[in-house]
Amino acid sequence: MSFGGLYISVSGIYANKKALDTVSHNIANVNNPNYVRQSAIHAESSYSKTTDVRFQKGTGVSVQQIRQIRDEFLDIKLRREMATFGYHSTKAEILSEVEIIFDSEFQEVMNYFWKGWEELSKEPDSLTIRALLHENAVAFTTTANHISTQLDNLQFNLNKEMLNKAEEVNNILRNVADLNHKIKTIEAYGQNISANDYRDNRNAYLDRLSELIPITYYENQYGEAVVSLNGRDLINGDYFSPIDIRLDDKGHGQIHWSDTGDKIDLNGMGKLGGYIDARDQVIVEYRERLNILVGELA
């Protein structure tokens, strides 16, 4: 066997060993929820150079690329829907908490209160019924005040959770920008080198980020994720623009662009948008309803 034929055989061994290594890597990460299965893409090596094309021959096989098996279109579609899911699931959780605050006990207290008035209308001179009505009125007022306090506490906790989520967004932006730099650096060594494990980590961050805020993104020619919010870049390469958190006159945190100071409108999307709307709209609406009810019965 010639040296050329021996090299062809060796190239096949190396290529298939690389494929087996990839399979082993897939198996080792079977319980990793962020891992995307990889596949070794084989390609024939370049032909040997001769002056006569009739005598050109192959030089074996090589692994052209270790490619992730994923559908980028589905990734984009999923992350678009995650912002909607994050918003509505957050508001649903908060409405459940509000429902617990306005529990059956409040309804029972109201029923006793109305029943007392009904009994008094039948026997307006009864001191016993008047005393009972007074007790029911005190119980109603106490319960209403307790509910108002619980709504205040819930609003405070929502503001605190909103600030935590905003900080989480900034941490994710920082980590994705760092991974962009690593991916670009590694893959710059050659087209056959892929930073797939770093891409898995980055995709996990993008999944979480899309649940928190409504993002759009694409991958540039260097393999870096360019992430935008409302048409403005949050991440471009290894640069990221953190969102700025500022307190309004009520002491509630609001998110702004760090460079211009303009307030960011999340348009009713993402978990962060859900916390903001629940704090500034849902709780306010229920408190107003409670105040109207108490005012009408006063």
Summary of the structure (lengths in Angstrom):
residues: 298
radius of gyration: 31.7
end to end distance: 104.4
largest distance: 122.4
contacts: 846
relative contact order: 0.11
helix: 62%
strand: 14%
